[in-house]
Amino acid sequence: MMTATSRNAFSFPMLVSGFIAVLVGYSSTAALIFQAAQAAGASPEQIGGWLSMLGIGMGLASFGLSVWTRMPILAAWSTPGAALLATSVQGLTLNEVVGVFVATNALIVLSGVTGLFARLMNHIPQSLAAAMLAGILLRFGIGTFTGLQGNFALCGSMCLVWLLSRRWLPRYAIILALIAGVLVAVGQQAIHFPPHALTLSVPEFIMPQFTLASLIGVGLPYFLVTMASQNAPGIATIQAHGYQPPVSALTGWTGFIALILSPFGGFSVCIAAITAAICMGEDVDADPKRRWMASAIAGIFYLLTGFTGALIAILLSALPQVLIATLAGLALLATLSGSLQRALVEPDHRDSAIIAFLITASGISLLGIGSAFWGLIGGMITHLVLSHRSRA
């Protein structure tokens, strides 16, 4: 008989899932942070401080919100937002860029406090949320095997070790695949540290400066992109796994943490989608009520990256991209299949779900907003039209 202690104890798969989520989060888009910070005019020391603040902010949000809600809530920076900043802040001073951070995160807090964002998310059917998540994860699922063409030894060895481990050691399949990939990468001399001279540095306070041009030209698009392409998919991901998160509270708290850290370079703390999905699958734990511990562990790893001056983040980003892509795909296979099943389980919702899935998977970007948002919009329009037809 399982005791209360054993029910509350974390397991090795939770530890692995938390680590993989942080590994994928940093390694997949860390280059964007460098580009955005450099475009803003930050020095190498300031960039190190920015990464530290991001790690601390995401760690506090992930650990605190997971423990509070008992749901697998994982924080992330706004990847679409970082991409927008990297291409939009030229000509602004560093103080004006920080002013954009402060204003944008204040708007995010306001959207959480007023409950407007929650009301919008409550109108999205579960099937559409699952379909959107499947569309996001499809690229990762395909990426599991595209590396075979460029680096057959590395990708093939990871897939083979994962397959054999799923047969005999399923609890350790992902970590064994990671070990196999690292060993092959070492043998190929494929581990390269980025040419960014980062050292241990104390985050520097930068006084924000607000100008109408920067707030309208950069701040407003940044807010819209962050909410539509990061927070909305993040909430939908949680809902797609059967959880009912407090949307307003999550939006408000992540925005508030980012607001406090904005003058130190913590430009964004949002609700994660892709990395959060790594902590939500059945491989983490058979009981959905226990999976929050995986995201809480991820929060601890994020805190470590922050308190070590981002040196751990640099170590993670040194791994070859084919290794990260293969590992992420393998870790998300179960979540992808589960999302597809939930998206298509309702016959009346299948048309709208497949539309949401295909638009999201297409990767299109319209008006600077990514495909996940447009997938939800397309699915909702289809759902409303077909629901009206069925009632008629």
Solvent accessible surface area in square Angstrom, and as a share of the most:
residue,aa,sasa,rsa
1,M,234,1.05
2,M,116,0.52
3,T,81,0.47
4,A,57,0.44
5,T,107,0.62
6,S,52,0.34
7,R,113,0.41
8,N,111,0.57
9,A,50,0.38
10,F,122,0.51
11,S,23,0.15
12,F,76,0.32
13,P,11,0.07
14,M,0,0.00
15,L,62,0.31
16,V,11,0.07
17,S,13,0.08
18,G,0,0.00
19,F,59,0.24
20,I,0,0.00
21,A,0,0.00
22,V,2,0.01
23,L,1,0.00
24,V,3,0.01
25,G,12,0.12
26,Y,1,0.00
27,S,6,0.04
28,S,54,0.35
29,T,26,0.15
30,A,5,0.04
31,A,62,0.48
32,L,40,0.20
33,I,0,0.00
34,F,7,0.03
35,Q,93,0.41
36,A,5,0.04
37,A,0,0.00
38,Q,96,0.43
39,A,31,0.24
40,A,4,0.03
41,G,56,0.54
42,A,11,0.09
43,S,41,0.26
44,P,65,0.41
45,E,99,0.45
46,Q,28,0.12
47,I,7,0.03
48,G,0,0.00
49,G,1,0.01
50,W,7,0.03
51,L,2,0.01
52,S,3,0.02
53,M,20,0.09
54,L,0,0.00
55,G,0,0.00
56,I,26,0.13
57,G,0,0.00
58,M,2,0.01
59,G,0,0.00
60,L,92,0.46
61,A,1,0.01
62,S,0,0.00
63,F,83,0.34
64,G,34,0.33
65,L,12,0.06
66,S,0,0.00
67,V,52,0.30
68,W,145,0.51
69,T,23,0.13
70,R,125,0.46
71,M,34,0.15
72,P,0,0.00
73,I,2,0.01
74,L,0,0.00
75,A,2,0.02
76,A,16,0.12
77,W,8,0.03
78,S,0,0.00
79,T,41,0.24
80,P,39,0.25
81,G,0,0.00
82,A,0,0.00
83,A,40,0.31
84,L,29,0.15
85,L,3,0.02
86,A,14,0.11
87,T,105,0.61
88,S,41,0.27
89,V,1,0.00
90,Q,114,0.51
91,G,84,0.80
92,L,41,0.20
93,T,71,0.41
94,L,30,0.15
95,N,54,0.28
96,E,23,0.10
97,V,2,0.01
98,V,0,0.00
99,G,0,0.00
100,V,0,0.00
101,F,1,0.01
102,V,27,0.15
103,A,25,0.19
104,T,1,0.01
105,N,3,0.02
106,A,42,0.33
107,L,71,0.35
108,I,4,0.02
109,V,29,0.16
110,L,101,0.50
111,S,14,0.09
112,G,3,0.03
113,V,115,0.66
114,T,71,0.41
115,G,12,0.12
116,L,97,0.48
117,F,16,0.07
118,A,14,0.11
119,R,133,0.49
120,L,108,0.54
121,M,6,0.02
122,N,107,0.55
123,H,132,0.59
124,I,21,0.11
125,P,26,0.16
126,Q,82,0.36
127,S,6,0.04
128,L,0,0.00
129,A,0,0.00
130,A,1,0.01
131,A,0,0.00
132,M,0,0.00
133,L,0,0.00
134,A,0,0.00
135,G,0,0.00
136,I,8,0.04
137,L,0,0.00
138,L,49,0.24
139,R,108,0.39
140,F,46,0.19
141,G,9,0.09
142,I,95,0.48
143,G,14,0.14
144,T,0,0.00
145,F,102,0.42
146,T,82,0.48
147,G,11,0.10
148,L,57,0.28
149,Q,177,0.79
150,G,73,0.71
151,N,36,0.18
152,F,147,0.61
153,A,56,0.43
154,L,0,0.00
155,C,0,0.00
156,G,16,0.15
157,S,29,0.19
158,M,0,0.00
159,C,22,0.13
160,L,102,0.51
161,V,44,0.25
162,W,47,0.16
163,L,106,0.53
164,L,84,0.42
165,S,7,0.05
166,R,94,0.34
167,R,160,0.58
168,W,164,0.58
169,L,91,0.45
170,P,70,0.44
171,R,136,0.49
172,Y,82,0.31
173,A,2,0.02
174,I,29,0.15
175,I,34,0.17
176,L,54,0.27
177,A,0,0.00
178,L,14,0.07
179,I,84,0.42
180,A,14,0.11
181,G,0,0.00
182,V,46,0.26
183,L,121,0.60
184,V,39,0.22
185,A,0,0.00
186,V,87,0.50
187,G,65,0.63
188,Q,75,0.33
189,Q,150,0.67
190,A,21,0.17
191,I,52,0.26
192,H,126,0.56
193,F,124,0.52
194,P,32,0.20
195,P,132,0.83
196,H,55,0.24
197,A,81,0.63
198,L,20,0.10
199,T,80,0.46
200,L,122,0.61
201,S,25,0.16
202,V,133,0.77
203,P,34,0.22
204,E,89,0.40
205,F,105,0.44
206,I,13,0.06
207,M,123,0.55
208,P,27,0.17
209,Q,87,0.39
210,F,106,0.44
211,T,40,0.23
212,L,134,0.67
213,A,82,0.64
214,S,1,0.01
215,L,51,0.25
216,I,103,0.52
217,G,48,0.46
218,V,10,0.06
219,G,4,0.04
220,L,86,0.43
221,P,46,0.29
222,Y,2,0.01
223,F,33,0.14
224,L,87,0.43
225,V,6,0.03
226,T,1,0.01
227,M,17,0.08
228,A,11,0.08
229,S,16,0.11
230,Q,17,0.08
231,N,0,0.00
232,A,7,0.06
233,P,3,0.02
234,G,0,0.00
235,I,0,0.00
236,A,0,0.00
237,T,0,0.00
238,I,1,0.00
239,Q,9,0.04
240,A,2,0.02
241,H,24,0.11
242,G,59,0.56
243,Y,21,0.08
244,Q,124,0.55
245,P,12,0.08
246,P,48,0.30
247,V,9,0.05
248,S,35,0.22
249,A,29,0.23
250,L,0,0.00
251,T,0,0.00
252,G,12,0.11
253,W,131,0.46
254,T,1,0.01
255,G,0,0.00
256,F,88,0.37
257,I,28,0.14
258,A,0,0.00
259,L,45,0.22
260,I,95,0.48
261,L,22,0.11
262,S,0,0.00
263,P,18,0.11
264,F,65,0.27
265,G,0,0.00
266,G,0,0.00
267,F,2,0.01
268,S,2,0.01
269,V,3,0.02
270,C,1,0.01
271,I,1,0.00
272,A,1,0.01
273,A,7,0.05
274,I,48,0.24
275,T,13,0.07
276,A,1,0.00
277,A,0,0.00
278,I,9,0.05
279,C,0,0.00
280,M,0,0.00
281,G,10,0.09
282,E,133,0.59
283,D,71,0.37
284,V,4,0.02
285,D,25,0.13
286,A,93,0.72
287,D,56,0.29
288,P,60,0.38
289,K,160,0.68
290,R,34,0.12
291,R,15,0.06
292,W,38,0.13
293,M,16,0.07
294,A,0,0.00
295,S,0,0.00
296,A,7,0.05
297,I,17,0.09
298,A,0,0.00
299,G,0,0.00
300,I,83,0.42
301,F,48,0.20
302,Y,3,0.01
303,L,33,0.16
304,L,83,0.41
305,T,2,0.01
306,G,3,0.03
307,F,144,0.60
308,T,45,0.26
309,G,6,0.06
310,A,1,0.01
311,L,70,0.35
312,I,53,0.27
313,A,3,0.02
314,I,21,0.11
315,L,100,0.50
316,L,16,0.08
317,S,25,0.16
318,A,4,0.03
319,L,25,0.13
320,P,22,0.14
321,Q,107,0.48
322,V,34,0.20
323,L,0,0.00
324,I,4,0.02
325,A,42,0.32
326,T,0,0.00
327,L,0,0.00
328,A,1,0.01
329,G,0,0.00
330,L,6,0.03
331,A,18,0.14
332,L,2,0.01
333,L,46,0.23
334,A,41,0.32
335,T,7,0.04
336,L,20,0.10
337,S,67,0.43
338,G,21,0.20
339,S,0,0.00
340,L,62,0.31
341,Q,109,0.49
342,R,79,0.29
343,A,2,0.02
344,L,66,0.33
345,V,81,0.47
346,E,87,0.39
347,P,90,0.57
348,D,129,0.67
349,H,45,0.20
350,R,114,0.42
351,D,78,0.40
352,S,3,0.02
353,A,1,0.00
354,I,67,0.34
355,I,64,0.32
356,A,0,0.00
357,F,25,0.11
358,L,97,0.48
359,I,47,0.24
360,T,0,0.00
361,A,21,0.16
362,S,67,0.43
363,G,42,0.41
364,I,71,0.36
365,S,73,0.47
366,L,92,0.46
367,L,161,0.80
368,G,51,0.49
369,I,21,0.11
370,G,23,0.22
371,S,8,0.05
372,A,11,0.09
373,F,51,0.21
374,W,49,0.17
375,G,0,0.00
376,L,7,0.03
377,I,64,0.32
378,G,13,0.12
379,G,0,0.00
380,M,34,0.15
381,I,101,0.51
382,T,29,0.17
383,H,34,0.15
384,L,108,0.54
385,V,91,0.52
386,L,38,0.19
387,S,26,0.17
388,H,119,0.53
389,R,158,0.58
390,S,88,0.57
391,R,180,0.66
392,A,112,0.87
